[in-house]
Amino acid sequence: MARANMRQIEAFNAVMKCGSVTRAAETLFISQPAVTKLIRGFEDSCGFALFDGRADGCIRPPRRSGCSSRPRSC
């Protein structure tokens, strides 16, 4: 299992704050696929899924997570 890097943690934090990968990408000034790739790498490092995706673009932590399910605005 690889270790998480700072960019992955920044992407995770932005997604949690913004509530969507698209809005997080805008605040980080990178593309949405780049944020998705960073999150997937971070999930691989953690060994479990950090988010459940939804069709409306919002994301939420999996139920087993201790994270708040209500994102803060960007």
Secondary structure as the mmCIF struct_conf table of DSSP 4:
data_model
#
loop_
_struct_conf.conf_type_id
_struct_conf.id
_struct_conf.beg_label_comp_id
_struct_conf.beg_label_asym_id
_struct_conf.beg_label_seq_id
_struct_conf.end_label_comp_id
_struct_conf.end_label_asym_id
_struct_conf.end_label_seq_id
HELX_LH_PP_P HELX_LH_PP_P1 ALA A 2 ALA A 4
HELX_RH_AL_P HELX_RH_AL_P1 MET A 6 CYS A 18
BEND BEND1 GLY A 19 SER A 20
HELX_RH_AL_P HELX_RH_AL_P2 VAL A 21 LEU A 28
TURN_TY1_P TURN_TY1_P1 PHE A 29 PHE A 29
BEND BEND2 ILE A 30 ILE A 30
HELX_RH_AL_P HELX_RH_AL_P3 GLN A 32 CYS A 46
TURN_TY1_P TURN_TY1_P2 GLY A 47 GLY A 47
BEND BEND3 PHE A 48 PHE A 48
STRN STRN1 ASP A 52 GLY A 53
TURN_TY1_P TURN_TY1_P3 ALA A 55 ASP A 56
BEND BEND4 GLY A 57 GLY A 57
STRN STRN2 ILE A 59 ARG A 60
TURN_TY1_P TURN_TY1_P4 ARG A 63 ARG A 64
BEND BEND5 SER A 65 SER A 65
BEND BEND6 CYS A 67 CYS A 67
BEND BEND7 SER A 69 ARG A 70
HELX_LH_PP_P HELX_LH_PP_P2 PRO A 71 SER A 73
#
